[in-house]
């Protein structure tokens, strides 16, 4: 199926979505597949006047490629992204009313498109739910809380991830670049550091922290070394304490301490933001709505985590067919991640951090978020996506007025078929377009592509046996990963089916073992 042409893939999407007439009708009404091609062709013809033949041929090729890309984006939006987004938002709004939640906070940045859709639905349909957008990230909320529990902080700093380096791990501390460089030097001077399993390089080579790759097997030992590193935990705690006032002030300003029943809305995966926000606000009854959760934080009430698509113990096939990093790349916002919060009167005298810029609110605000920069091409994609979804939302609203609620529970089967096709078996064109999005699975953002360029050997290292051994710390070196492995396999060009099967087996065993561990822990 990854060999499908754009037309063949569109036909497959249509056939699957037709099983859910409600969303199929909305997709057909908003379809503009030919509109983009014709518009681009007319513009290309206008710009071709007076140009040299050689230049004209290059221009036509570029214009044609751009037209095909836009057509594919439109097809994926109309027949995959828009239906799943609106089904989720309708479920969230319906559940909020059933559970008595008067207000919903959609968390940046995954919640941006969800928030836009929910606001319009509530306004035009008359749903009595106050929808708000909360600027936050794991980094902006956790750093102010580091000083409260240093054991938990060290666990978080030394958590796993893709393409880990010493610098990326130390960056999680929230310290300045100068402090991080100093602690990196102290750490690499220790013989015990170079004895950690799976490190690249060797002691005495004076390597940069960016070039020292850390294996999963080395994380526990690195955590121990950081806990004993002179001055490290003290510096982290001091920096953390200095950021608590602004973070708590921003959340209070946005109404999270109001005496009103509310919940947060997010993509999910582990649900840590709900727990951390509850701890910071000292709110024990925090609840959340999620697309899906692979696991839950420790010591939380499972009944306060509401899932639409899959839960920690259920939905094996849905998890296997799903690519959460691709979901995050598509459901994003036209602004950078939230780095921290600042008190507005102090901004002019505050030192330049060098990592981001301050966001300007309309109106009067005491505390405002500081945002990272964002890739301009990626920002333009999100804005295009926002415009496409707006047309779809208009039709859904008209249909909901006629028949509410829509059959969103039945749609879960259809969306699994759509996502298996799009996420687990993309065409080469889909892999190229969406796989080229900037992506970082780390706490902070680093330059990188969603679908990494992997060699045949690196692709094979992510199959069941070798991947399982690597996760257990057995095997040599650091295994390279991809945020969207399936797209990396398709773009590699050879042995595609073998790689897709091998990775699917790995994901299946991973989620079976996770569910098994959860069952044993609850006995």
C-alpha positions as CSV (number, residue, x, y, z in Angstrom):
1,X,0.0,0.0,0.0
2,X,2.9,2.3,0.5
3,X,3.3,2.1,-3.3
4,X,-0.1,3.9,-3.8
5,X,-0.2,7.0,-6.1
6,X,-1.8,10.1,-4.6
7,X,-5.0,9.3,-6.4
8,X,-5.1,5.6,-5.3
9,X,-4.4,6.7,-1.7
10,X,-7.2,9.2,-1.8
11,X,-9.6,6.5,-3.0
12,X,-8.5,4.2,-0.1
13,X,-9.2,7.0,2.4
14,X,-12.6,7.7,0.9
15,X,-13.6,4.0,1.0
16,X,-12.7,3.8,4.7
17,X,-14.3,7.1,5.8
18,X,-17.5,6.2,3.9
19,X,-18.2,3.7,6.7
20,X,-18.9,6.8,8.9
21,X,-21.5,8.8,7.0
22,X,-21.5,11.8,9.4
23,X,-17.8,12.6,8.9
24,X,-17.7,11.4,5.3
25,X,-20.4,13.9,4.3
26,X,-18.4,16.7,6.0
27,X,-15.2,15.6,4.2
28,X,-16.9,15.6,0.8
29,X,-18.4,19.1,1.4
30,X,-15.0,20.5,2.2
31,X,-13.0,18.7,-0.4
32,X,-10.9,21.0,-2.5
33,X,-8.4,18.5,-4.1
34,X,-8.7,20.0,-7.6
35,X,-9.0,23.6,-6.4
36,X,-5.4,23.7,-5.2
37,X,-4.0,22.1,-8.4
38,X,-6.0,24.5,-10.7
39,X,-5.1,27.5,-8.6
40,X,-1.4,26.6,-8.6
41,X,-1.4,25.9,-12.3
42,X,-3.0,29.3,-13.1
43,X,-0.4,31.1,-11.0
44,X,2.4,29.1,-12.6
45,X,1.2,30.1,-16.1
46,X,1.0,33.8,-15.1
47,X,4.6,33.8,-13.7
48,X,6.0,32.0,-16.8
49,X,5.6,34.9,-19.2
50,X,8.9,36.3,-20.5
51,X,11.1,33.6,-18.9
52,X,13.8,31.6,-20.6
53,X,12.9,28.0,-21.7
54,X,15.4,26.3,-19.3
55,X,14.2,28.4,-16.4
56,X,10.6,27.8,-17.3
57,X,11.1,24.0,-17.3
58,X,12.7,24.1,-13.8
59,X,9.9,26.4,-12.6
60,X,7.2,24.2,-14.0
61,X,8.8,21.2,-12.2
62,X,8.9,23.0,-8.9
63,X,5.4,24.3,-9.3
64,X,4.1,20.9,-10.2
65,X,5.8,19.3,-7.1
66,X,4.3,22.1,-4.9
67,X,0.9,21.5,-6.3
68,X,1.1,17.7,-5.7
69,X,2.3,18.4,-2.1
70,X,-0.6,20.7,-1.4
71,X,-3.1,18.2,-2.9
72,X,-1.7,15.5,-0.7
73,X,-1.9,17.7,2.4
74,X,-5.5,18.6,1.5
75,X,-6.5,14.9,1.1
76,X,-4.9,13.9,4.4
77,X,-6.6,16.8,6.2
78,X,-10.1,16.2,4.7
79,X,-10.1,12.4,5.0
80,X,-7.9,11.7,8.1
81,X,-6.9,14.6,10.3
82,X,-10.2,16.6,10.2
83,X,-12.5,13.7,11.0
84,X,-10.4,12.4,13.9
85,X,-10.0,15.9,15.3
86,X,-13.7,16.7,15.2
87,X,-14.7,13.3,16.6
88,X,-12.3,13.9,19.5
89,X,-13.4,17.4,20.2
90,X,-17.1,16.4,20.1
91,X,-16.3,13.6,22.5
92,X,-14.5,16.0,24.9
93,X,-17.3,18.6,24.9
94,X,-20.0,15.9,25.4
95,X,-18.0,14.3,28.2
96,X,-17.3,17.7,29.9
97,X,-21.0,18.4,30.0
98,X,-21.8,14.9,31.4
99,X,-19.1,15.3,34.1
100,X,-20.1,18.8,35.0
101,X,-17.0,20.6,33.8
102,X,-17.8,24.2,33.1
103,X,-14.3,25.1,31.7
104,X,-11.7,23.3,29.6
105,X,-8.0,24.3,29.3
106,X,-6.5,23.1,26.1
107,X,-2.7,22.7,26.6
108,X,-0.2,24.2,24.3
109,X,0.8,23.2,21.7
110,X,-1.0,19.9,20.9
111,X,-4.3,21.5,22.0
112,X,-4.1,24.5,19.6
113,X,-6.2,23.1,16.7
114,X,-8.4,21.3,19.2
115,X,-9.0,24.6,21.0
116,X,-9.9,26.5,17.8
117,X,-12.4,23.9,16.9
118,X,-14.0,23.7,20.3
119,X,-14.4,27.4,20.7
120,X,-16.3,27.6,17.4
121,X,-18.5,24.7,18.3
122,X,-19.3,26.0,21.7
123,X,-20.1,29.5,20.2
124,X,-22.1,28.4,17.2
125,X,-23.9,25.4,18.6
126,X,-24.5,26.9,22.1
127,X,-22.5,24.4,24.2
128,X,-22.2,25.9,27.7
129,X,-18.4,25.2,28.2
130,X,-15.8,27.9,28.6
131,X,-12.8,26.9,26.4
132,X,-9.4,28.4,27.1
133,X,-5.8,28.0,25.8
134,X,-3.0,27.5,28.3
135,X,0.6,28.3,27.3
136,X,2.7,25.6,29.0
137,X,5.1,22.8,28.4
138,X,6.7,20.0,30.4
139,X,9.7,22.2,30.7
140,X,8.0,25.5,31.8
141,X,5.9,23.7,34.5
142,X,8.5,21.2,35.8
143,X,11.5,23.5,36.2
144,X,9.8,25.7,38.8
145,X,9.0,22.6,40.8
146,X,12.5,20.9,40.7
147,X,13.4,22.2,44.2
148,X,10.4,20.5,45.8
149,X,11.7,16.9,45.2
150,X,15.2,16.5,44.0
151,X,15.0,12.7,43.7
152,X,12.1,13.1,41.3
153,X,14.0,15.9,39.5
154,X,17.0,13.7,38.9
155,X,14.7,11.0,37.6
156,X,13.2,13.5,35.1
157,X,16.5,14.9,34.0
158,X,17.9,11.4,33.3
159,X,14.8,10.1,31.6
160,X,15.0,8.3,28.3
161,X,14.6,9.7,24.8
162,X,15.8,9.5,21.2
163,X,19.4,10.5,20.3
164,X,20.4,11.4,23.8
165,X,23.5,13.4,24.4
166,X,25.1,14.7,27.5
167,X,24.2,18.3,26.6
168,X,20.5,17.4,26.0
169,X,20.3,15.7,29.4
170,X,22.0,18.7,31.2
171,X,19.8,21.2,29.3
172,X,16.8,19.6,31.1
173,X,18.1,21.1,34.4
174,X,17.0,24.6,33.4
175,X,20.5,26.0,34.2
176,X,22.2,28.6,32.1
177,X,24.5,27.6,29.2
178,X,27.6,28.7,31.3
179,X,26.5,26.5,34.2
180,X,25.8,23.5,32.0
181,X,29.2,23.8,30.4
182,X,30.9,23.9,33.8
183,X,29.1,20.9,35.1
184,X,29.7,19.0,31.9
185,X,33.5,19.6,32.3
186,X,33.4,18.4,35.9
187,X,31.4,15.3,34.9
188,X,33.7,14.3,32.0
189,X,36.8,14.7,34.2
190,X,35.6,11.7,36.2
191,X,36.8,8.3,35.3
192,X,33.5,6.8,36.5
193,X,31.6,8.8,33.8
194,X,33.6,7.1,31.0
195,X,32.9,3.7,32.5
196,X,29.2,4.1,31.9
197,X,27.9,1.5,29.4
198,X,27.4,2.5,25.7
199,X,29.0,5.9,25.7
200,X,30.7,7.3,22.5
201,X,34.2,8.6,22.8
202,X,36.8,8.1,25.5
203,X,38.2,10.0,28.4
204,X,40.9,12.6,27.6
205,X,39.6,13.4,24.1
206,X,38.1,16.8,25.3
207,X,34.8,16.1,23.5
208,X,32.0,18.6,23.4
209,X,28.9,17.5,25.4
210,X,26.9,17.7,22.2
211,X,29.0,14.8,20.8
212,X,28.9,12.5,23.8
213,X,25.9,10.2,23.1
214,X,24.3,8.5,26.1
215,X,22.7,5.0,25.8
216,X,19.6,4.0,27.7
217,X,21.8,1.6,29.7
218,X,23.9,4.5,31.0
219,X,21.1,6.6,32.4
220,X,20.9,5.1,35.9
221,X,24.6,5.5,36.4
222,X,24.6,9.0,35.1
223,X,21.8,9.9,37.5
224,X,24.0,8.7,40.4
225,X,26.9,10.7,39.2
226,X,24.8,13.9,38.9
227,X,23.4,13.4,42.4
228,X,27.0,13.3,43.7
229,X,28.4,16.1,41.5
230,X,29.4,19.0,43.8
231,X,27.1,22.0,43.5
232,X,24.8,20.5,40.8
233,X,21.6,19.8,42.8
234,X,22.1,23.0,44.7
235,X,22.3,25.1,41.5
236,X,19.2,23.3,40.1
237,X,17.2,23.9,43.3
238,X,18.2,27.6,43.4
239,X,17.3,28.2,39.8
240,X,14.0,26.4,40.2
241,X,12.9,28.3,43.3
242,X,13.5,31.6,41.5
243,X,11.0,30.6,38.7
244,X,8.2,29.4,41.0
245,X,6.5,32.8,41.6
246,X,6.1,33.6,37.9
247,X,4.8,30.1,37.0
248,X,2.3,30.1,39.8
249,X,1.3,33.6,39.0
250,X,0.6,32.8,35.4
251,X,-1.6,29.8,36.3
252,X,-3.5,31.8,38.9
253,X,-4.0,34.6,36.4
254,X,-5.4,32.2,33.8
255,X,-8.0,31.0,36.4
256,X,-6.7,27.6,37.4
257,X,-7.3,28.5,41.1
258,X,-10.9,29.6,40.4
259,X,-13.6,27.8,42.3
260,X,-15.2,26.3,39.2
261,X,-15.2,22.6,38.0
262,X,-12.7,22.4,35.1
263,X,-10.4,19.9,33.3
264,X,-7.4,20.0,31.0
265,X,-7.3,18.7,27.4
266,X,-4.2,17.3,25.9
267,X,-2.9,14.6,23.5
268,X,-1.8,12.4,26.3
269,X,0.8,9.6,26.3
270,X,1.7,9.5,30.0
271,X,-0.5,12.2,31.6
272,X,2.3,13.8,33.6
273,X,1.1,17.4,33.0
274,X,-2.1,16.8,34.9
275,X,-0.2,15.5,37.9
276,X,2.4,18.2,37.9
277,X,-0.2,21.0,37.4
278,X,-2.2,19.5,40.3
279,X,0.9,19.5,42.5
280,X,1.9,23.1,41.7
281,X,-1.6,24.4,42.3
282,X,-2.1,22.0,45.3
283,X,-5.3,20.8,43.6
284,X,-6.1,17.2,44.3
285,X,-9.2,16.9,42.0
286,X,-7.5,17.9,38.7
287,X,-9.1,16.0,35.8
288,X,-8.1,15.6,32.1
289,X,-9.3,14.5,28.7
290,X,-6.8,12.8,26.4
291,X,-6.6,11.3,22.9
292,X,-4.8,8.4,24.4
293,X,-2.6,7.3,27.3
294,X,0.1,4.6,27.2
295,X,0.6,4.7,31.0
296,X,-0.3,6.8,34.0
297,X,1.9,8.6,36.5
298,X,2.4,6.9,39.9
299,X,0.1,7.6,42.8
300,X,-2.8,9.1,40.8
301,X,-6.5,8.4,40.6
302,X,-7.1,6.5,37.2
303,X,-10.7,7.7,37.2
304,X,-9.6,11.3,36.7
305,X,-7.9,10.5,33.4
306,X,-10.4,10.2,30.6
307,X,-9.2,8.7,27.3
308,X,-10.9,8.7,23.9
309,X,-8.8,6.4,21.7
310,X,-6.8,4.1,24.0
311,X,-5.9,3.6,27.7
312,X,-2.9,2.1,29.4
313,X,-4.6,-1.4,29.6
314,X,-6.7,-1.4,26.5
315,X,-6.5,-0.7,22.7
316,X,-3.6,-2.8,21.7
317,X,-4.3,-2.6,17.9
318,X,-4.9,1.1,18.1
319,X,-1.6,1.7,19.8
320,X,0.3,-0.5,17.3
321,X,-1.3,1.4,14.3
322,X,-0.6,4.8,15.9
323,X,2.5,7.1,15.7
324,X,2.3,9.6,18.6
325,X,5.2,11.7,17.3
326,X,3.5,12.2,14.0
327,X,0.3,13.2,15.9
328,X,2.2,15.8,17.8
329,X,3.9,17.1,14.6
330,X,0.5,17.6,13.0
331,X,-1.5,18.8,16.0
332,X,0.8,21.7,16.8
333,X,0.6,25.5,16.9
334,X,2.0,28.4,14.9
335,X,4.2,29.4,17.8
336,X,7.2,28.0,19.7
337,X,7.2,26.0,22.9
338,X,6.7,27.7,26.2
339,X,10.1,28.1,27.9
340,X,9.1,30.0,31.0
341,X,7.0,32.8,32.4
342,X,7.9,36.4,33.2
343,X,6.4,39.1,35.3
344,X,5.6,41.9,32.8
345,X,7.0,45.0,34.7
346,X,10.3,43.3,35.0
347,X,10.8,42.4,31.3
348,X,12.6,45.5,30.3
349,X,15.3,45.0,32.9
350,X,15.5,41.2,32.6
351,X,18.7,39.8,31.0
352,X,18.4,38.4,27.5
353,X,18.1,34.6,27.8
354,X,19.1,33.9,24.2
355,X,16.7,30.9,23.9
356,X,13.4,32.6,23.2
357,X,11.2,35.6,22.9
358,X,8.5,37.0,25.1
359,X,4.9,36.5,23.9
360,X,2.8,39.7,23.9
361,X,-0.8,39.3,25.1
362,X,-3.6,41.5,23.9
363,X,-4.9,43.5,26.9
364,X,-3.6,43.6,30.4
365,X,-1.6,40.7,31.8
366,X,0.8,40.6,34.7
367,X,2.5,37.3,33.8
368,X,3.2,36.3,30.2
369,X,4.9,33.3,28.6
370,X,8.3,33.3,27.0
371,X,8.2,31.3,23.8
372,X,10.9,29.6,21.7
373,X,11.4,30.4,18.0
374,X,9.7,28.3,15.4
375,X,10.6,27.2,12.0
376,X,8.9,29.5,9.5
377,X,8.0,26.7,6.9
378,X,6.4,24.7,9.7
379,X,4.5,27.7,11.0
380,X,3.1,28.2,7.5
381,X,2.0,24.6,7.4
382,X,0.1,24.9,10.7
383,X,-1.6,28.1,9.4
384,X,-2.7,26.3,6.2
385,X,-4.0,23.4,8.3
386,X,-5.9,25.8,10.5
387,X,-7.6,27.3,7.4
388,X,-8.5,23.9,5.9
389,X,-9.9,22.8,9.3
390,X,-12.0,25.9,9.6
391,X,-14.0,25.0,6.5
392,X,-14.5,21.5,7.8
393,X,-15.7,22.8,11.2
394,X,-18.3,25.0,9.5
395,X,-19.9,21.9,7.9
396,X,-19.7,19.8,11.0
397,X,-21.4,22.5,13.0
398,X,-24.3,22.6,10.5
399,X,-24.6,18.8,10.7
400,X,-24.4,18.7,14.5
401,X,-27.3,21.1,14.7
402,X,-29.4,18.6,12.7
403,X,-28.2,15.5,14.6
404,X,-26.5,15.5,18.0
405,X,-24.5,13.7,19.3
406,X,-22.9,12.1,16.2
407,X,-21.9,8.4,16.4
408,X,-18.3,9.2,17.6
409,X,-18.0,5.8,19.4
410,X,-18.5,3.9,16.2
411,X,-16.0,6.1,14.5
412,X,-13.1,4.7,16.6
413,X,-13.0,1.7,14.3
414,X,-12.9,3.8,11.2
415,X,-10.2,6.1,12.6
416,X,-8.1,3.1,13.4
417,X,-8.3,2.0,9.7
418,X,-7.4,5.5,8.5
419,X,-4.5,5.8,10.9
420,X,-3.1,2.4,10.1
421,X,-3.0,3.4,6.5
422,X,-1.6,6.9,7.0
423,X,0.7,6.4,10.0
424,X,1.8,2.7,9.7
425,X,2.0,2.5,5.9
426,X,2.5,6.0,4.4
427,X,3.2,6.5,0.7
428,X,6.6,7.9,-0.3
429,X,5.0,11.3,-0.9
430,X,3.3,11.3,2.5
431,X,6.5,10.2,4.2
432,X,8.4,13.0,2.5
433,X,5.9,15.8,3.3
434,X,5.1,15.0,6.9
435,X,8.4,13.3,7.7
436,X,10.2,16.5,6.9
437,X,8.6,18.4,9.8
438,X,11.0,19.6,12.5
439,X,10.7,17.4,15.5
440,X,12.4,16.7,18.9
441,X,11.0,14.2,21.4
442,X,13.1,15.8,24.2
443,X,12.0,18.2,26.9
444,X,13.5,21.1,24.9
445,X,13.5,21.4,21.1
446,X,16.5,20.6,19.0
447,X,17.0,20.7,15.2
448,X,15.9,17.4,13.7
449,X,13.4,15.8,11.3
450,X,10.4,13.8,12.3
451,X,11.4,10.9,10.0
452,X,15.2,10.6,10.5
453,X,17.4,9.3,7.6
454,X,18.3,5.8,8.8
455,X,20.6,3.3,7.1
456,X,19.5,-0.2,6.5
457,X,21.5,-1.3,9.6
458,X,19.9,1.4,11.7
459,X,16.5,0.4,10.5
460,X,17.2,-3.3,11.3
461,X,18.3,-2.3,14.8
462,X,14.7,-1.2,15.5
463,X,13.3,-4.6,14.8
464,X,11.9,-6.8,17.7
465,X,15.0,-8.7,18.8
466,X,17.7,-6.1,18.5
467,X,15.5,-3.3,19.8
468,X,14.5,-5.4,22.9
469,X,18.1,-6.1,23.6
470,X,19.0,-2.4,23.3
471,X,16.2,-1.4,25.7
472,X,17.7,-3.9,28.2
473,X,21.1,-2.4,27.9
474,X,22.5,-5.4,25.9
475,X,24.4,-4.7,22.8
476,X,27.0,-2.3,21.5
477,X,26.7,1.5,20.9
478,X,23.8,3.8,20.7
479,X,20.9,2.8,18.6
480,X,19.5,5.6,16.4
481,X,15.7,6.0,16.4
482,X,13.2,7.9,14.4
483,X,10.1,9.9,15.5
484,X,8.2,8.3,12.6
485,X,10.0,5.0,11.9
486,X,7.5,3.9,9.2
487,X,8.2,7.0,7.1
488,X,12.0,6.5,7.6
489,X,11.6,2.9,6.3
490,X,9.5,3.9,3.3
491,X,12.0,6.7,2.3
492,X,14.9,4.2,2.7
493,X,13.7,2.7,-0.6
494,X,14.6,-1.0,0.0
495,X,13.5,-3.9,2.2
496,X,10.5,-1.7,3.1
497,X,8.0,-4.5,3.9
498,X,10.6,-6.3,6.1
499,X,11.3,-3.2,8.1
500,X,7.6,-2.4,8.6
501,X,6.9,-5.9,9.7
502,X,9.9,-6.0,12.1
503,X,8.9,-2.7,13.7
504,X,5.3,-3.7,14.0
505,X,6.3,-6.8,15.9
506,X,8.4,-4.8,18.3
507,X,5.5,-2.3,19.0
508,X,3.1,-5.2,19.5
509,X,5.3,-6.9,22.1
510,X,6.0,-3.5,23.8
511,X,2.4,-2.7,24.4
512,X,1.5,-6.3,25.4
513,X,4.3,-6.3,28.0
514,X,3.3,-2.8,29.3
515,X,-0.3,-4.0,29.8
516,X,0.9,-7.1,31.5
517,X,3.1,-5.1,33.9
518,X,0.1,-2.9,34.7
519,X,-2.1,-5.9,35.5
520,X,0.5,-7.3,37.8
521,X,1.0,-4.0,39.6
522,X,-2.7,-3.7,40.3
523,X,-3.1,-7.2,41.9
